[in-house]
């Protein structure tokens, strides 16, 4: 059994509560309800389904017609910080965007899952994303963006408290470069 100052204090408080309410959980519950009423103005309540400000479902990025042009798998052809042999160390490097606003990417020993939104920034359409993944089995996270430049994507991948690299990618043919 775990012992320590915090555990000892919790046990003492529990014993005091049991003595004060004579071991009757109904009496203790009634007391809690009284306290709840007494301090009602301090309570924070969760919003009920359908109330303003609550999102019951994930926003569908494909409601914006412009999102469809990003859906699919794109082969990473160049990166500012890594050479091609590093990018393709475990197969073709890629970034992929699904119809559901989710996606993934892989290059070198880095894998990640991403969540994206289409935004217009300074009159430029950008697909912005955040990601969570691994780099050589170490958890990493970050953000990035891509935009269409002709038939290619150009973008930036930014690791939280780490590297930042521009990259270019071209659309992959269906069924090519698949990993697991």
Secondary structure by P-SEA (a helix, b strand, c coil): ccccaaaaaaaaaaaaaaaaacccaaaaaaaaaaaaaaaccccccccccccccccccccccccccccccccbbbbbcccccccccccccccccccccccccccccccccccccbbbbbbbcccccccccccccccccbbbbbcccccccccccccccccccbbbbbbccccccccccccc
